[in-house]
Amino acid sequence: MNFFWGNVFEYFKDRRLGAVFFGWLVAVFAMLVLGIIFYRFWPFVLTAFGLWLLVAIVREIHRWQAWQRNRYKSSPLSRDELAKARSKLKTNSTFKFKS
């Protein structure tokens, strides 16, 4: 068993991916532990996940509604922008159609 893990680690270490190897190793172990917890306490886990999902959906709806309310508001122009817009209106007062 030690020989197998040694070879696998050496493969990743040579490619400078040792952190990726250990990260995946931790992730697999965590998934195993979470699987055991889910198997033993599945009603509680499903209830907690359902409540978390409900809260996430409600928060996203509120965020979307706030974005919709502020979507068409424009910020006030600065003095420079106002002056530039006025000067353009004064100089381009005669609009000509191209034929």
N, C-alpha and C positions, 0 to 999 in steps of 0.2 A: 504494500500500500504506500509506503514511504517513497518507493522508487517512482511510482506513477505521479504523485504530487510533485516530486522533485523535478521530473521531466517537464511537467506542465508549467511549473514556475520558471524553469530555465528557458522554456520557449518564449514566455512573455517577457522575462527579464532581458533577454537578448534584444528584443524589439523595444525596450524601454517602456513596457506596458505593465510593469509589476503592480502599479497602483490599480490599474483596471482589473487585473486578476484578483487582487485581494478585495476590491470593491464588489465584484461579482460573487466572490465567495461569501462575503458578508450578506449580500442581497439574497442569495440562495438560502442561507441559514435563517435569515429574517423571515423569508417566505415560508419556510418550514415551520417556524415557531408560530407565525400568524395562522397558518393552516391548522395547526393543532388547536390553537385557541378558538378559531372559528368552528372547528369540528366539535369541541367540547361545549362551547357557549354560543351556538349559532343563533338562538332567538335574541339574546342580548346584543350580539354583534350586529345582526340585521336591524334591530330597533335603533341602535346608536347610529349606524350608517344611514338609515332612512331619515332620522332627525337631522343629521348633518347635511344630507342632500336637500332636504326641505329648506333648511336655513340658507344654504348656498343659492338655491333657486330664488327664494324671496329676496335675498340681497342683490342678486343680479337683476331682478325685475325692478327694484327700487333704483338701482344705478342706471338702468336703461331709461326709466321715466325721468330721472333728473337730467340725463343727457338730452332727452327729447325736449324738455322745458327750456333748456339753455341753447338749443341748437341754432335758433335764428337771431339771437342777440349779437349785436356787433359792438365792438369796443369803440369808445369815442376817439376821434382823430386828434392827433397832436397839433400844436400850433403850426409846425412846418407843413404837415400834411394838409391842413386847412388852407394855408396860404398858397400852396402849390395848386390845390383844387380850384381856388378862386381865380388864380391867374390863368389857369387853363380855360375856365369858363369865360373869362373876359376876352382872351385872345381868340378863342375859337367860337365866337358868338354867331358868326355866319356859317351855317352848315351848308355844304355844297354836295349835291348828288353827283356821283360819277356816271357818265352815260356811255 
